[in-house]
Amino acid sequence: MSCPLRFVGKDFDPDKFEEQTGLTPVSISRKDERPTYNGKPYGRIMPYSIVSLTASDADFDDFKLQVEEVINYLKNNYKQLQLAKGIAGLEYATLDFGVKFYCDKFTKRFWLPPELIVLAGELNISIELSIYNDDFFEKEDAGDSEPG
């Protein structure tokens, strides 16, 4: 998934999230447990809970499509996402755009349209860009990368 929408909190109850919003997470990491990847535990015991939803599954090198899909996702699930704001223990929510970076110019810019910024703001969701260079994808294709 190139753009997960994550809800995070130390005292956040993932089951309450699903119950109150009706949204089905693609993954859940629970406080005081080790996360799993492909059914196997990895990493450290989590100090907080995380619920992840897929806001976009467009390719990492198609940022424009990611933005379009995220806007549609936020619009189509607006009422459910509004309900998430009131869940006890929720500390923050964030859209994490995963972007493949390759640039044959001096700079590379990523444009966020006002509609996305307004929707995210109304829903109290932050926006972040995780920029991955070509090396990351080469390792991932070779099976050398770790889950995350």
C-alpha positions in Angstrom: 0.0 0.0 0.0 1.5 3.3 -1.0 -0.6 5.5 1.2 -1.8 4.1 4.5 -4.0 6.1 6.8 -2.9 5.3 10.4 -4.6 6.0 13.7 -2.2 5.9 16.7 -2.4 6.1 20.5 -1.0 4.7 23.7 -4.4 4.1 25.1 -6.2 3.7 21.8 -8.4 0.6 21.4 -8.3 -0.8 17.8 -11.5 -2.8 18.4 -13.4 0.4 19.5 -12.1 2.0 16.2 -13.6 -0.7 14.1 -16.8 -0.9 16.1 -17.4 2.9 16.1 -16.4 3.7 12.5 -17.4 0.5 10.7 -14.1 0.7 8.8 -12.1 -2.5 8.4 -8.3 -2.1 9.1 -5.8 -3.7 6.7 -3.5 -4.1 9.8 -3.6 -3.7 13.5 -0.7 -3.4 15.9 -1.6 -3.6 19.6 0.0 -2.0 22.5 2.2 -4.4 24.6 2.4 -6.9 21.7 4.8 -7.5 18.9 3.5 -6.6 15.4 3.2 -9.2 12.8 4.2 -9.2 9.1 2.9 -12.0 6.9 1.7 -13.8 10.0 5.1 -13.7 11.7 5.9 -11.5 14.7 8.8 -9.1 14.3 10.3 -6.1 15.9 9.9 -4.8 19.4 6.8 -4.8 21.7 4.7 -1.8 20.7 4.3 1.0 23.2 1.1 2.1 21.4 -1.7 0.7 19.2 -1.9 1.4 15.5 -4.8 0.9 13.1 -3.9 1.1 9.4 -6.3 1.5 6.5 -5.5 1.7 2.8 -6.2 5.2 1.5 -4.4 4.5 -1.8 -2.8 1.5 -3.4 -1.5 3.3 -6.4 2.1 2.7 -7.3 4.9 4.4 -5.4 5.9 6.3 -8.6 2.4 7.6 -9.3 2.0 10.4 -6.7 -0.8 12.1 -8.7 -2.9 8.9 -8.7 -2.2 8.5 -4.9 -3.5 12.0 -4.3 -6.7 11.4 -6.4 -7.4 8.0 -4.6 -6.8 9.5 -1.2 -9.2 12.4 -1.9 -11.8 9.9 -3.0 -11.2 7.7 0.0 -11.6 10.7 2.4 -14.8 11.8 0.7 -16.3 8.3 0.5 -15.5 7.6 4.2 -15.9 11.1 5.6 -18.7 10.3 8.1 -16.9 7.2 9.4 -13.6 9.1 9.7 -15.4 11.9 11.6 -16.4 9.3 14.2 -12.8 8.3 14.7 -11.9 11.8 16.1 -14.0 11.0 19.2 -12.4 7.7 20.1 -10.8 7.7 23.5 -7.0 7.3 23.5 -6.5 8.3 19.9 -3.5 10.6 19.8 -3.2 11.3 16.1 -4.0 10.2 12.6 -1.8 10.5 9.5 -1.8 9.9 5.8 1.6 8.5 4.8 2.3 9.0 1.1 5.0 6.6 0.0 6.8 8.1 -2.9 9.6 6.6 -5.1 12.2 9.3 -5.7 14.2 9.5 -8.8 15.2 12.8 -10.2 17.3 13.8 -13.2 16.8 17.5 -12.3 18.0 19.6 -9.4 14.8 19.3 -7.4 11.6 17.2 -7.3 8.4 18.8 -6.0 5.2 17.1 -4.8 2.0 19.2 -5.0 -0.8 18.8 -2.5 -4.1 20.2 -3.8 -6.2 22.4 -1.5 -9.0 19.9 -1.5 -6.8 17.2 0.1 -5.5 19.7 2.7 -9.0 20.9 3.6 -10.4 17.3 3.9 -7.4 16.1 6.0 -7.7 19.2 8.2 -11.4 18.8 8.8 -10.8 15.2 9.8 -7.8 16.1 12.0 -5.5 14.0 9.9 -1.8 15.0 9.3 0.0 14.4 6.0 3.5 13.1 5.6 5.6 12.1 2.6 7.9 9.1 3.0 10.4 9.4 0.2 12.2 6.2 -1.0 15.1 6.2 -3.3 15.6 3.7 -6.1 17.9 1.6 -3.8 15.1 0.8 -1.5 13.0 -0.7 -4.3 16.0 -2.7 -5.7 16.6 -4.2 -2.2 12.8 -4.9 -1.8 12.7 -6.7 -5.2 15.7 -8.8 -4.1 14.0 -9.7 -0.9 16.6 -7.9 1.3 14.3 -5.3 2.9 12.6 -5.7 6.3 8.9 -5.2 6.9 7.7 -1.8 7.9 
